[in-house]
Amino acid sequence: MFGCIAFTAGMVRAGAGGYVLPFAEPYLNAQGTQSLPYQPAVLAAGAAGWALFTLTAYRKSVKTFEALGL
């Protein structure tokens, strides 16, 4: 459940980013190679955020599983 909430929050933040930082939208949504230095950096930041949320959800699930004492 935490993963779904974290993913939804991330998508909302990503969508709101176009309104909060309107100058970044032409660089991130551009076709071709003119914005190539920016796009992998954003992709890497997204992958790092995904890994962080996944690790957090994993740790929380391990604690919950251990608390059940199966």
C-alpha positions as CSV (number, residue, x, y, z in Angstrom):
1,M,0.0,0.0,0.0
2,F,2.8,2.4,0.9
3,G,4.4,1.8,-2.6
4,C,1.1,2.8,-4.3
5,I,0.8,5.9,-2.2
6,A,4.4,6.8,-2.9
7,F,4.1,6.2,-6.6
8,T,0.9,8.3,-6.8
9,A,2.6,11.1,-4.8
10,G,5.6,11.0,-7.2
11,M,3.3,11.2,-10.2
12,V,1.4,14.2,-8.7
13,R,4.8,15.9,-8.0
14,A,6.0,15.2,-11.5
15,G,2.8,16.6,-13.0
16,A,2.9,19.6,-10.8
17,G,6.5,20.2,-11.7
18,G,5.5,21.6,-15.1
19,Y,3.4,24.2,-13.4
20,V,5.9,25.0,-10.6
21,L,8.9,25.1,-13.0
22,P,7.5,26.2,-16.3
23,F,11.0,26.9,-17.7
24,A,12.0,23.2,-17.4
25,E,9.1,21.8,-19.5
26,P,10.6,22.7,-22.9
27,Y,13.9,20.9,-21.9
28,L,12.2,17.8,-20.6
29,N,9.5,17.3,-23.3
30,A,11.7,18.2,-26.3
31,Q,12.1,15.8,-29.2
32,G,15.6,15.2,-30.6
33,T,19.0,15.7,-29.0
34,Q,18.9,19.4,-28.0
35,S,17.9,18.6,-24.4
36,L,19.9,15.4,-24.1
37,P,22.0,16.5,-21.1
38,Y,18.9,17.3,-19.0
39,Q,16.8,14.3,-19.7
40,P,19.2,11.6,-18.3
41,A,19.7,13.6,-15.2
42,V,15.9,13.7,-14.6
43,L,15.7,10.0,-15.4
44,A,18.5,9.2,-12.9
45,A,16.8,11.3,-10.2
46,G,13.5,9.5,-10.8
47,A,15.3,6.1,-10.6
48,A,16.9,7.1,-7.4
49,G,13.6,8.2,-6.0
50,W,12.0,5.0,-7.0
51,A,14.8,3.0,-5.4
52,L,14.4,5.0,-2.2
53,F,10.7,4.5,-2.0
54,T,11.1,0.8,-2.8
55,L,13.7,0.3,-0.1
56,T,11.5,2.2,2.4
57,A,8.5,0.0,1.6
58,Y,10.7,-3.1,1.9
59,R,12.0,-2.1,5.3
60,K,8.5,-1.4,6.5
61,S,7.2,-4.7,5.3
62,V,10.1,-6.6,6.9
63,K,9.3,-4.9,10.3
64,T,5.6,-5.7,9.9
65,F,6.3,-9.3,9.0
66,E,8.7,-9.8,12.0
67,A,6.1,-8.2,14.3
68,L,3.6,-10.8,13.2
69,G,5.9,-13.6,14.4
70,L,4.9,-16.2,11.9
